[in-house]
């Protein structure tokens, strides 16, 4: 046996006893769990305590110092005290039977450990480390007692017992001071934890004392008159079963079987693999043919019969109908918005047309004046406002022309979607009636049902094939005849012709006369268990040819029905997409309509201002023309005062002066100077309605 080293004395200990080896394994198992618990796991300390408990209760204590009753009891308490503070991290804290603070029970565990350390036998076993351990355990007793009293003080605060709160916090402060005294020489992490706890408890005590002295004035009872803090058994050692693989791991001797049995088992595994390869080759060949055939047919069992689809409104349409049902004014708002847009559009168009008419009329008057005078008089240029009006009018007309196309397209889109929106906002029966549905005769329905039945047979054949293959694989995987090979007489397992697996001279080997069963026969008998599955698979593979032939015939009859259903499905999808597009276009139409209204409202304001400027400019231009006309009339020589001449002379004068002189002369009376023309005398007054309008 290999020697074991005691952890405290460092001595090598050896015992020729298998139970000592088992005890060492259990001890190391408990130590391992304690290390794992210190690193990460939340139940390892309980597992470690269970290992030490099983070792203390079921093995002798005389093997070594490590396994004495006192040391094992100390280890058990230390493991339980390590598991106790972790309990609040477990979901078990939600149980109302468990106290929220495990410190009282931790104190009890540490007291048990301290008593074990104070035992004279334990002290002699541990040696010089006994004092250090005892001091550390006492420090933790005071520390966790302080935490327990802190918890009791908080509980008293919740119960509004302010006097008890003061005494509990004071007791916690006293015990923490004792722990700090015993913690001298401990690592910095321990000192830091103690300082943090002192800040918490000290703050609680000072606050509680001030509140009671100045506010509540409750009597502070003595600590011994209050209910003592008792711990509850929050944790316990988990029972350990050395034969449980979850505790000790897998059995390392599980594969300790004769080599001949291993060799025979390997040969049998090869026979099983060969059987599986043969069967899988046949299955894969048939599956390849079936997949190619189904791909060429393009028959999906889930979509061959989609008649139920036409009995219901698609969910996407139901969502749109539901959305419009809570907004009943959708169509009306759209129509009103487009009507407002049309009104503003018409107003802008009328204003621009009036401006254009004014400008054209002004140009016509200018041309008539030039024709009347026969030339363009060297007069001052016309007011510049008219040219600016003409330029701005051209710009607005260009904008209006471009926007007019957009407005037309917007109205066309509205007319396109308006009917669909009314349909979606109406009763669901109308929506369902608007969707196309197929019309099949009884013969068509019979053809469809026959095709569905054969497709179901194809799927059933596939599923059965997969199931049989899975059963075969699982059966081969679980088939282990090692036990049978071990219990079989060694001479019955021959490696070759007449060659036994056992070496020559083996007393367990028998002669050839005692070997009635050969290895091959044994394998054949074991492989017979797969015959039934092989028969089922052969039948499944053989049925494929007949099923595919029936499917081909059914598909030929289904061709016409398939074409009709495809056309109806296309119309159905198109209709659904159109209705959905109409719903989605509503918001866009409203947005574009509002943008159009904003654009034309702005343009209308500009056109109105431009119209006022055009009127003013035309009036100024008309006044300018009148001034020119008066100036030209003044330039004509006045008629000489003579006696009336006979009509013949007047006619001759008219012929001599020409029509222009006669027209200008008629504007003045004989014996009078050139006077300003009256409206009835102005030849442009009959050609300028704007002027008359302005005079009126």
C-alpha positions in Angstrom: 0.0 0.0 0.0 1.1 3.6 -0.7 1.8 5.7 2.3 -0.5 8.6 3.3 0.7 11.9 4.9 -1.0 13.3 8.0 -2.0 16.9 7.4 -1.1 18.1 10.9 2.0 16.1 11.9 3.4 15.5 8.4 4.1 11.8 9.2 3.7 9.1 6.6 1.1 6.5 7.6 0.6 3.1 6.1 -2.1 0.5 6.8 -2.6 -2.8 5.1 -6.4 -2.3 5.2 -8.6 -1.5 2.2 -11.0 0.4 4.5 -8.1 2.8 5.3 -7.8 3.5 1.6 -11.5 4.1 1.4 -11.3 6.4 4.4 -8.5 8.4 2.8 -10.6 8.8 -0.4 -13.6 10.0 1.6 -11.4 12.4 3.6 -9.9 13.9 0.4 -13.5 14.1 -1.1 -14.6 16.2 1.9 -11.5 18.4 1.6 -12.1 18.8 -2.2 -15.7 19.9 -1.6 -14.6 22.4 1.0 -12.2 23.9 -1.5 -14.8 24.0 -4.2 -17.2 25.7 -1.8 -14.7 28.3 -1.0 -14.3 29.0 -4.7 -17.7 29.0 -6.2 -20.3 26.4 -5.4 -23.1 27.0 -2.9 -23.7 23.5 -1.6 -20.2 22.1 -1.5 -19.7 22.8 2.2 -22.8 20.7 3.0 -21.3 17.9 0.7 -18.0 18.2 2.5 -19.7 17.9 5.9 -21.6 14.8 4.6 -18.3 13.2 3.6 -16.7 13.9 7.0 -19.8 12.7 8.8 -19.9 9.4 6.9 -16.2 9.0 7.6 -16.7 9.6 11.3 -19.7 7.3 11.7 -18.6 4.3 9.5 -14.8 4.0 9.8 -12.4 3.4 12.7 -10.7 6.5 14.2 -7.4 4.8 14.9 -5.9 5.1 11.4 -4.3 8.6 11.9 -4.7 11.9 13.7 -6.6 13.3 10.7 -9.4 10.8 11.2 -9.8 11.0 14.9 -13.3 11.7 16.2 -12.4 15.1 17.6 -10.8 16.3 14.3 -13.7 15.0 12.2 -16.2 16.7 14.4 -14.3 19.9 14.2 -14.2 19.6 10.4 -18.0 18.9 10.3 -18.8 22.1 12.3 -16.4 24.2 10.2 -18.0 22.9 7.0 -21.5 23.6 8.3 -20.5 27.1 9.5 -19.2 27.7 6.0 -22.5 26.7 4.4 -24.6 28.7 6.8 -23.9 32.3 5.6 -24.5 31.1 2.0 -28.0 30.2 2.7 -29.5 33.7 2.0 -28.2 33.3 -1.5 -30.4 30.2 -2.1 -34.0 30.4 -3.2 -34.9 28.6 0.1 -34.9 32.1 1.8 -38.4 32.7 0.3 -39.8 30.1 2.8 -41.5 31.8 5.7 -40.2 29.2 8.1 -36.6 30.3 7.7 -35.2 33.3 9.5 -33.7 35.9 7.1 -30.5 36.1 9.1 -28.4 32.9 9.6 -25.9 34.5 12.1 -27.4 32.9 15.3 -26.9 29.4 13.9 -23.5 30.3 12.6 -22.6 31.3 16.1 -23.8 28.0 17.5 -21.6 26.1 14.9 -18.6 28.2 15.8 -19.2 27.5 19.5 -19.3 23.8 18.8 -16.0 24.1 16.9 -14.5 26.1 19.7 -15.5 23.5 22.3 -13.8 20.9 20.0 -10.7 23.0 19.9 -10.7 23.4 23.7 -10.7 19.6 24.1 -7.4 18.5 25.5 -7.2 15.6 23.0 -7.8 17.9 20.1 -5.3 20.4 21.4 -2.7 17.7 21.7 -3.5 16.5 18.2 -3.3 19.9 16.5 -0.3 21.2 18.3 0.7 24.8 18.0 -1.9 25.7 15.5 -4.6 25.0 18.1 -4.2 28.5 19.7 -4.4 30.3 16.4 -7.5 28.4 15.3 -9.2 29.0 18.6 -8.5 32.7 18.5 -9.8 32.9 14.9 -13.0 31.0 15.9 -13.6 33.2 18.9 -13.2 36.3 16.8 -15.8 34.9 14.3 -18.1 34.0 17.2 -18.1 37.7 18.4 -18.4 38.9 14.9 -21.4 36.9 13.9 -23.0 37.5 17.3 -22.7 41.2 16.6 -24.3 40.7 13.2 -27.1 38.7 14.9 -27.8 41.5 17.4 -27.7 44.0 14.6 -30.4 42.0 12.9 -32.4 41.9 16.1 -32.1 45.7 16.5 -33.5 46.2 12.9 -36.3 43.8 13.8 -37.1 45.9 16.9 -37.0 49.0 14.8 -39.6 47.6 12.5 -41.8 46.7 15.5 -41.3 50.3 16.8 -39.7 49.0 20.0 -37.1 51.8 20.2 -35.8 51.0 23.6 -35.0 47.4 22.6 -33.4 48.7 19.4 -30.9 50.8 21.4 -29.8 47.8 23.7 -29.5 45.4 20.7 -27.4 47.9 18.7 -25.3 48.6 21.9 -24.7 44.9 22.4 -23.8 44.5 18.7 -21.2 47.3 19.1 -19.7 45.7 22.2 -19.3 42.3 20.6 -17.8 43.8 17.5 -15.2 45.6 19.6 -14.3 42.2 21.1 -14.0 40.8 17.6 -11.7 43.6 16.6 -9.5 42.9 19.6 -9.2 39.3 18.7 -8.5 40.1 15.0 -5.1 41.5 15.5 -2.7 39.9 13.1 -5.4 38.9 10.7 -5.1 39.8 6.9 -6.1 43.2 5.7 -9.3 41.9 4.1 -10.5 40.8 7.5 -9.6 44.2 9.0 -11.4 46.0 6.2 -14.5 43.9 6.7 -14.5 44.7 10.5 -14.1 48.4 9.8 -17.0 48.4 7.4 -19.1 46.6 9.9 -18.1 49.0 12.6 -19.3 51.9 10.4 -22.6 50.3 9.9 -23.3 49.2 13.5 -21.8 52.4 15.0 -24.0 54.5 12.8 -27.1 52.5 13.7 -26.3 52.8 17.4 -25.7 56.5 17.4 -28.9 57.2 15.4 -31.0 54.9 17.6 -29.7 56.5 20.8 -30.3 60.0 19.6 -33.8 59.2 18.4 -34.7 57.6 21.7 -33.2 60.3 23.9 -34.8 63.2 22.0 -37.9 61.8 20.5 -39.3 58.5 21.8 -38.0 58.5 25.4 -38.5 54.7 25.8 -36.9 52.8 28.7 -33.9 50.8 27.6 -34.2 47.3 29.0 -31.3 45.1 30.1 -30.1 42.7 27.5 -30.6 39.6 29.7 -34.3 40.5 30.1 -34.9 40.2 26.4 -35.5 37.1 24.4 -32.2 35.4 23.6 -31.2 35.1 20.0 -31.6 31.5 19.0 -30.4 29.8 15.9 -32.3 27.4 13.7 -30.7 24.4 11.9 -30.5 26.1 8.5 -28.1 23.6 7.0 -27.3 20.0 7.5 -24.7 17.5 6.2 -25.8 16.0 2.9 -25.8 12.2 3.1 -23.0 10.6 1.1 -23.2 7.2 -0.6 -19.7 6.0 -1.6 -21.1 3.8 -4.3 -23.0 6.7 -6.0 -21.2 7.7 -9.2 -22.3 11.3 -8.6 -20.2 11.3 -5.5 -17.2 9.2 -6.2 -17.2 9.2 -10.0 -17.5 6.3 -12.5 -16.3 2.9 -11.5 -12.7 2.6 -12.7 -13.0 -1.2 -12.7 -16.1 -1.3 -14.9 -14.1 -2.4 -18.0 -12.1 -5.0 -16.1 -13.1 -8.0 -18.3 -11.1 -10.7 -20.0 -9.2 -9.6 -23.1 -10.8 -12.4 -25.1 -14.2 -11.1 -24.3 -13.1 -7.6 -25.4 -11.7 -9.0 -28.7 -14.9 -10.9 -29.4 -17.0 -7.9 -28.5 -15.0 -5.8 -31.0 -15.7 -8.4 -33.7 -19.4 -8.4 -32.8 -19.4 -4.6 -33.1 -18.0 -4.9 -36.5 -20.7 -7.3 -37.5 -23.3 -4.8 -36.2 -21.7 -2.0 -38.1 -21.7 -4.1 -41.3 -25.4 -4.8 -40.9 -26.2 -1.1 -40.3 -24.1 -0.1 -43.4 -26.0 -2.6 -45.6 -29.4 -1.4 -44.4 -28.4 2.3 -44.6 -27.2 1.9 -48.2 -30.6 0.6 -49.3 -32.4 3.3 -47.4 -30.3 6.1 -48.8 -30.7 4.8 -52.4 -34.5 4.7 -52.0 -34.6 8.1 -50.3 -32.6 9.7 -53.2 -35.0 8.3 -55.7 -38.0 9.5 -53.6 -36.5 13.0 -53.2 -35.8 13.5 -56.9 -39.3 12.3 -57.8 -41.0 14.7 -55.3 -38.8 17.6 -56.4 -39.8 17.0 -60.0 -43.5 16.8 -59.1 -43.3 20.0 -57.0 -46.1 18.8 -54.8 -46.2 20.2 -51.3 -48.7 18.3 -49.1 -49.3 21.5 -47.1 -50.2 23.6 -50.1 -51.9 21.1 -52.5 -55.2 21.6 -50.7 -55.4 25.2 -49.7 -59.2 25.5 -50.1 -59.6 26.4 -46.4 -57.6 29.6 -47.1 -60.5 31.0 -49.1 -63.0 30.6 -46.2 -61.3 33.1 -44.0 -60.0 36.6 -44.3 -56.2 36.7 -44.1 -54.8 37.9 -40.7 -53.1 40.8 -42.4 -56.4 42.0 -43.8 -58.1 41.5 -40.5 -55.5 43.8 -38.9 -56.3 46.5 -41.5 -60.0 46.1 -41.1 -59.7 46.3 -37.3 -57.5 49.4 -37.6 -60.1 51.2 -39.8 -63.0 50.1 -37.6 -61.7 52.3 -34.8 -61.2 55.2 -37.3 -64.6 55.4 -39.1 -63.8 58.8 -40.5 -60.9 57.7 -42.6 -62.5 57.9 -46.0 -64.4 61.0 -45.2 -61.3 62.8 -44.0 -59.4 61.8 -47.1 -62.3 63.0 -49.4 -62.6 66.3 -47.5 -58.8 66.9 -47.6 -58.8 66.3 -51.3 -61.8 68.6 -51.8 -60.1 71.4 -49.9 -57.0 70.8 -52.1 -59.2 71.0 -55.2 -60.8 74.3 -54.0 -57.5 75.9 -53.3 -56.2 74.6 -56.6 -59.2 76.2 -58.5 -58.8 79.5 -56.7 -55.1 79.7 -57.6 -55.8 78.8 -61.2 -58.6 81.5 -61.4 -56.3 84.2 -59.9 -53.5 83.3 -62.3 -55.9 83.3 -65.2 -57.2 86.7 -64.3 -53.7 88.1 -64.1 -52.9 86.6 -67.4 -56.1 88.1 -69.0 -55.2 91.5 -67.6 -51.7 91.4 -69.1 -53.0 90.2 -72.4 -55.7 93.0 -72.5 -53.1 95.5 -71.7 -50.9 94.3 -74.5 -53.9 94.5 -76.9 -54.6 98.1 -75.9 -51.0 99.0 -76.5 -51.2 97.5 -80.0 -54.4 99.3 -80.8 -52.8 102.6 -79.7 -49.9 102.0 -82.0 -52.2 101.2 -84.9 -54.2 104.4 -84.2 -51.2 106.6 -84.0 -49.4 104.9 -86.8 -46.1 104.8 -84.9 -44.7 104.5 -81.4 -44.6 108.0 -79.9 -41.4 109.0 -78.1 -43.1 109.0 -74.8 -41.8 107.9 -71.4 -41.6 104.2 -71.0 -44.5 102.4 -69.3 -44.4 101.8 -65.6 -41.9 99.1 -64.6 -44.4 97.4 -62.3 -46.2 95.8 -65.3 -43.0 94.0 -66.4 -42.4 92.7 -62.9 -45.9 91.5 -62.7 -45.5 89.7 -66.0 -42.3 88.1 -64.9 -43.8 86.9 -61.6 -46.9 85.7 -63.3 -44.8 83.5 -65.6 -43.0 82.0 -62.7 -46.2 81.3 -60.8 -47.7 79.8 -63.9 -44.7 77.5 -64.3 -45.0 76.4 -60.7 -48.7 75.9 -61.1 -48.2 73.8 -64.2 -45.7 71.5 -62.5 -47.9 71.2 -59.4 -50.9 70.5 -61.5 -49.4 67.2 -62.7 -48.8 66.2 -59.1 -52.3 67.2 -58.1 -53.7 65.1 -61.0 -51.7 62.1 -60.0 -52.8 62.6 -56.3 -56.4 62.6 -57.3 -55.9 59.6 -59.5 -54.3 57.7 -56.6 -57.1 58.7 -54.3 -59.7 57.5 -56.7 -57.7 54.2 -57.0 -57.6 53.6 -53.3 -60.8 55.2 -52.2 -63.0 52.2 -53.1 -60.6 49.8 -51.3 -60.6 51.9 -48.2 -64.4 51.9 -48.1 -64.3 48.1 -48.5 -61.9 47.6 -45.7 -63.9 49.9 -43.4 -67.2 48.1 -44.2 -68.6 44.8 -43.0 -66.3 41.8 -43.0 -68.8 39.9 -45.2 -68.2 42.4 -48.0 -64.4 42.0 -47.6 -64.7 38.2 -47.8 -67.0 38.5 -50.8 -64.5 40.7 -52.6 -61.8 38.1 -52.4 -61.8 35.5 -55.3 -62.6 31.9 -54.5 -62.2 28.8 -56.5 -65.1 26.9 -58.0 -64.5 23.1 -58.2 -66.8 20.5 -59.6 -67.4 17.2 -57.8 -65.0 15.4 -60.1 -62.3 18.0 -59.3 -62.8 17.6 -55.6 -62.5 13.8 -56.0 -59.2 14.2 -57.9 -57.9 16.5 -55.2 -58.9 14.2 -52.4 -57.2 11.2 -54.1 -54.0 13.2 -54.6 -54.0 14.2 -50.9 -54.5 10.6 -49.8 -51.5 9.4 -51.9 -49.4 12.2 -50.6 -50.3 11.3 -47.1 -49.2 7.7 -47.9 -45.8 9.1 -49.1 -45.4 11.0 -45.9 -46.4 8.0 -43.8 -43.9 5.9 -45.7 -41.2 8.4 -45.0 -42.0 8.6 -41.3 -42.1 4.9 -40.9 -38.8 4.6 -42.6 -37.2 7.1 -40.3 -38.7 5.5 -37.3 -37.5 2.0 -38.2 -34.0 3.4 -38.9 -33.9 5.1 -35.5 -35.1 2.0 -33.8 -32.3 0.0 -35.6 -29.7 2.5 -34.6 -30.8 2.6 -31.0 -31.0 -1.2 -30.8 -27.5 -1.6 -32.2 -26.2 1.1 -29.8 -27.6 -0.6 -26.8 -26.6 -4.1 -27.9 -23.7 -5.2 -25.7 -23.0 -8.9 -25.4 -19.9 -8.4 -23.2 -21.7 -10.1 -20.3 -22.7 -13.0 -22.4 -19.1 -13.3 -23.7 -17.7 -13.2 -20.2 -20.1 -15.9 -19.0 -19.5 -18.1 -22.0 -16.9 -20.8 -21.7 -13.6 -19.5 -23.2 -13.2 -22.4 -25.6 -16.4 -21.4 -27.2 -14.9 -18.2 -28.5 -12.5 -19.1 -31.2 -10.4 -16.5 -33.0 -9.8 -18.6 -36.1 -10.3 -22.1 -37.4 -9.7 -24.3 -34.3 -7.7 -21.6 -32.5 -8.9 -20.9 -29.0 -8.8 -17.4 -27.5 -7.1 -18.8 -24.4 -3.4 -19.3 -24.5 -2.1 -22.9 -24.7 -1.9 -24.6 -21.3 -4.7 -22.4 -19.7 -6.5 -24.7 -17.3 -9.7 -23.0 -18.2 -9.4 -23.9 -21.9 -11.1 -27.0 -23.2 -10.3 -29.1 -26.2 -12.0 -29.0 -29.5 -14.5 -31.6 -28.5 -15.8 -29.4 -25.8 -16.5 -26.4 -28.1 -20.0 -27.0 -29.5 -20.7 -23.4 -30.3 -18.4 -21.4 -32.5 -17.9 -17.6 -32.3 -19.6 -17.2 -35.7 -22.6 -19.1 -34.5 -22.8 -17.1 -31.4 -22.8 -13.9 -33.4 -25.5 -15.2 -35.8 -27.7 -16.0 -32.9 -27.2 -12.6 -31.4 -27.9 -10.9 -34.8 -31.2 -12.6 -35.2 -32.8 -10.0 -32.9 -32.5 -7.6 -35.9 -34.4 -9.8 -38.3 -37.8 -8.4 -37.6 -36.7 -4.8 -38.1 -35.0 -5.7 -41.3 -38.2 -7.3 -42.6 -40.2 -4.2 -41.8 -37.6 -2.0 -43.6 -37.6 -4.3 -46.7 -41.4 -4.0 -46.9 -41.2 -0.3 -46.6 -38.6 0.0 -49.3 -40.5 -2.3 -51.6 -43.7 -0.4 -51.3 -42.1 2.8 -52.6 -42.4 1.8 -56.3 -46.2 1.2 -56.1 -46.7 4.4 -54.2 -44.8 6.5 -56.7 -46.7 4.9 -59.6 -50.0 5.8 -58.0 -48.8 9.3 -57.3 -47.9 9.8 -61.0 -51.4 8.8 -62.2 -53.0 11.1 -59.6 -50.8 14.0 -60.6 -51.8 13.7 -64.3 -55.5 14.0 -63.3 -54.6 16.9 -61.0 -53.0 19.0 -63.7 -56.1 20.9 -64.8 -57.3 21.4 -61.2 -53.8 22.6 -60.2 -53.8 25.3 -63.0 -57.2 26.6 -61.9 -56.2 26.7 -58.3 -53.0 28.5 -59.1 -54.8 31.2 -61.1 -57.3 31.7 -58.3 -54.5 31.8 -55.7 -52.7 34.4 -57.8 -55.8 36.6 -58.0 -56.3 36.1 -54.2 -52.8 37.2 -53.4 -53.0 40.2 -55.8 -56.3 41.3 -54.3 -55.0 41.0 -50.8 -51.8 42.9 -51.7 -53.9 45.6 -53.4 -56.1 46.1 -50.3 -53.1 46.2 -48.0 -51.4 48.7 -50.3 -54.5 50.9 -50.2 -54.5 50.9 -46.4 -50.8 51.7 -46.3 -51.3 54.4 -49.0 -53.9 56.2 -46.8 -51.3 57.9 -44.6 -49.2 58.8 -47.6 -52.2 60.3 -49.4 -53.1 62.4 -46.3 -49.6 63.6 -46.0 -49.3 64.5 -49.7 -52.7 66.2 -49.6 -51.7 68.3 -46.7 -48.5 69.2 -48.5 -50.5 70.2 -51.5 -52.8 72.3 -49.5 -49.9 74.1 -47.8 -48.3 74.7 -51.2 -51.4 76.0 -52.9 -52.4 78.1 -49.9 -49.0 79.8 -50.1 -49.3 80.2 -53.8 -52.8 81.5 -53.5 -51.6 84.3 -51.2 -48.9 85.2 -53.5 -51.2 85.2 -56.5 -53.7 87.4 -54.7 -51.1 90.0 -54.0 -49.8 89.7 -57.6 -53.4 90.2 -58.9 -53.7 93.5 -56.9 -50.4 94.6 -58.3 -51.5 93.7 -61.8 -54.7 95.7 -61.5 -52.8 98.7 -60.3 -50.2 98.4 -63.0 -52.8 98.1 -65.7 -54.6 101.2 -64.4 -51.3 103.1 -64.5 -50.7 101.8 -68.1 -54.2 102.9 -69.1 -53.6 106.4 -67.7 -50.3 106.6 -69.6 -52.0 105.7 -72.8 -54.6 108.5 -72.3 -51.9 111.0 -71.8 -50.2 109.9 -75.0 -53.5 110.3 -76.9 -54.1 113.7 -75.5 -50.6 114.8 -76.4 -51.0 113.6 -80.0 -54.3 115.4 -80.4 -52.8 118.7 -79.2 -50.1 118.5 -81.9 -52.7 118.7 -84.7 -53.2 122.3 -86.1 -56.5 124.0 -85.1 -59.0 124.6 -88.0 -59.1 128.1 -89.5 -62.3 130.0 -88.7 -64.1 130.2 -92.0 -67.6 130.3 -93.1 -69.4 127.0 -93.6 -68.6 125.5 -96.9 -70.8 123.6 -99.1 -70.8 119.9 -98.7 -68.8 119.5 -101.8 -65.9 121.4 -100.4 -66.2 119.6 -97.1 -66.0 116.3 -99.0 -63.0 117.6 -100.9 -61.3 118.6 -97.6 -61.9 115.2 -96.2 -60.4 113.7 -99.2 -57.4 116.0 -99.1 -56.7 115.6 -95.3 -57.3 111.9 -95.2 -59.2 109.9 -92.7 -56.8 110.6 -90.0 -57.2 114.3 -90.1 -60.9 114.0 -90.4 -61.0 111.8 -87.3 -58.8 114.1 -85.3 -60.7 117.2 -86.5 -64.0 115.8 -85.4 -62.8 115.9 -81.8 -63.0 119.7 -81.8 -65.9 122.1 -82.5 -65.6 125.0 -84.9 -64.3 128.1 -83.2 -63.1 126.3 -80.2 -59.6 125.2 -79.1 -58.4 121.6 -78.7 -60.2 120.2 -75.7 -59.8 117.0 -73.6 -61.6 114.1 -75.1 -64.6 112.7 -73.3 -65.0 109.0 -72.8 -67.5 108.9 -75.6 -65.1 110.6 -77.9 -62.1 108.3 -77.0 -61.7 105.6 -79.7 -59.9 103.3 -77.1 -62.8 103.5 -74.7 -64.8 100.9 -76.6 -61.7 98.6 -76.7 -60.7 98.7 -73.1 -63.2 97.1 -70.7 -60.8 97.4 -67.9 -60.7 101.0 -68.2 -64.5 101.3 -68.1 -64.5 99.0 -65.1 -61.9 101.2 -63.3 -63.9 104.3 -64.1 -67.0 102.7 -62.8 
